[in-house]
Amino acid sequence: MLIRKPQPKAEEGLPDRLEKLLSLYEKNLRLEVFFIGRKDIESLLDILPAQGDLINALTPMLSDLLLPPAQAEALQKRLEAADALRESNKQTLEQAMQEVSSELEQMSGARQRIRQMRQLSKSMYQESNEPARLQNWA
């Protein structure tokens, strides 16, 4: 006689787990917005690997999940909103990086001009070994 082990239903805990992971993903997206706005790159770099892990965990769940049409549509809207927010974060981050790059270029140009002025100043004082022209003028 064959004894069968009861097969755990994959769908029993899946919707709850999906909800938790999706909520955490959405929360982290809002944190990304906050960190980008504050230009807190270290915190942003800390949260991005977690986002990648969440995406890797959510992707197979979504393919295995069977939901009624209303719930599937609501889930699809949440995923689309999350994708839109992620794309917005990406664009905002790219814009911030361009601003930082522009500031660095301006600072580099200013530093170069300061070096040139110092060199001119040094050369003017070092080259004037001859007596001042107005020394015995009066």
C-alpha positions in Angstrom: 0.0 0.0 0.0 1.3 3.4 -1.0 1.5 6.0 1.7 1.2 9.5 0.3 2.5 12.5 2.1 0.1 15.4 2.1 1.2 18.0 -0.4 1.3 21.5 1.1 -0.8 23.8 -0.8 1.5 26.4 -2.3 -1.3 29.0 -2.4 -2.2 29.0 1.3 0.5 31.3 2.6 1.5 32.7 -0.8 -0.9 35.7 -0.9 0.1 36.7 2.7 3.8 36.4 1.9 3.3 38.3 -1.4 1.5 41.1 0.4 4.2 41.4 3.0 7.0 41.4 0.4 5.1 43.8 -1.9 4.4 46.2 1.0 8.1 46.2 2.0 9.1 46.8 -1.7 6.7 49.8 -1.9 8.0 51.1 1.5 11.6 50.9 0.3 10.6 52.7 -2.9 9.3 55.6 -0.8 12.6 55.5 1.2 14.5 55.7 -2.0 12.6 58.9 -2.8 13.5 60.3 0.6 17.2 59.3 0.3 17.5 60.7 -3.2 15.9 64.0 -2.0 18.3 64.3 0.9 21.2 63.2 -1.4 22.0 60.5 1.2 23.8 58.1 -1.2 25.1 55.8 1.5 21.6 55.0 2.8 20.5 54.6 -0.8 23.3 52.2 -1.6 22.3 50.2 1.5 18.7 49.8 0.4 19.2 48.9 -3.2 20.5 45.4 -2.6 17.5 44.7 -0.5 15.3 45.9 -3.3 17.0 43.5 -5.7 16.4 40.7 -3.3 12.7 41.6 -3.0 12.3 41.7 -6.8 14.0 38.3 -7.0 11.6 36.9 -4.3 8.5 38.5 -5.9 9.0 37.4 -9.5 8.5 33.7 -9.1 5.6 34.3 -6.7 3.7 36.3 -9.2 4.0 33.6 -11.8 2.7 30.9 -9.4 -0.1 32.9 -8.0 -3.7 32.3 -9.0 -6.0 35.2 -8.0 -9.6 36.1 -8.9 -9.8 38.7 -11.6 -10.6 41.6 -9.3 -7.6 40.9 -7.0 -5.4 40.2 -10.0 -6.3 43.6 -11.5 -5.7 45.4 -8.1 -2.3 43.6 -7.9 -1.4 44.6 -11.4 -2.2 48.3 -10.6 0.0 48.1 -7.5 2.8 46.7 -9.6 2.4 49.3 -12.3 2.5 52.1 -9.7 5.6 50.6 -8.1 7.3 50.4 -11.5 6.3 54.0 -12.2 7.8 55.1 -8.9 10.9 53.1 -9.5 11.3 54.7 -13.0 10.8 58.2 -11.4 13.4 57.4 -8.8 15.8 56.4 -11.5 15.3 59.6 -13.4 15.5 61.8 -10.3 18.8 60.0 -9.3 20.2 60.5 -12.8 19.3 64.2 -12.7 20.9 64.6 -9.2 24.1 62.8 -10.5 24.2 65.3 -13.5 23.9 68.2 -11.1 26.7 66.9 -8.9 28.8 66.3 -12.0 28.2 69.9 -13.2 29.1 71.2 -9.7 32.3 69.2 -9.8 33.2 70.6 -13.2 32.6 74.1 -12.0 34.7 73.5 -8.9 37.5 72.1 -11.0 37.4 75.1 -13.4 37.5 77.4 -10.4 40.4 75.5 -8.9 42.3 75.8 -12.2 41.7 79.5 -12.3 43.0 79.9 -8.8 46.1 78.0 -9.7 46.7 80.2 -12.7 46.2 83.4 -10.6 48.7 82.1 -8.0 51.2 81.3 -10.7 50.8 84.7 -12.2 51.1 86.3 -8.8 54.3 84.4 -8.0 55.8 85.1 -11.4 55.1 88.8 -11.2 56.8 89.1 -7.8 59.7 86.9 -8.7 60.5 88.5 -12.1 60.5 92.1 -10.8 64.1 92.1 -9.7 64.7 95.6 -11.2 64.1 98.6 -9.0 60.6 100.1 -9.0 60.1 102.8 -11.6 58.6 105.2 -9.3 61.2 104.9 -6.6 63.0 108.2 -7.2 60.2 109.9 -9.0 59.6 112.6 -6.4 
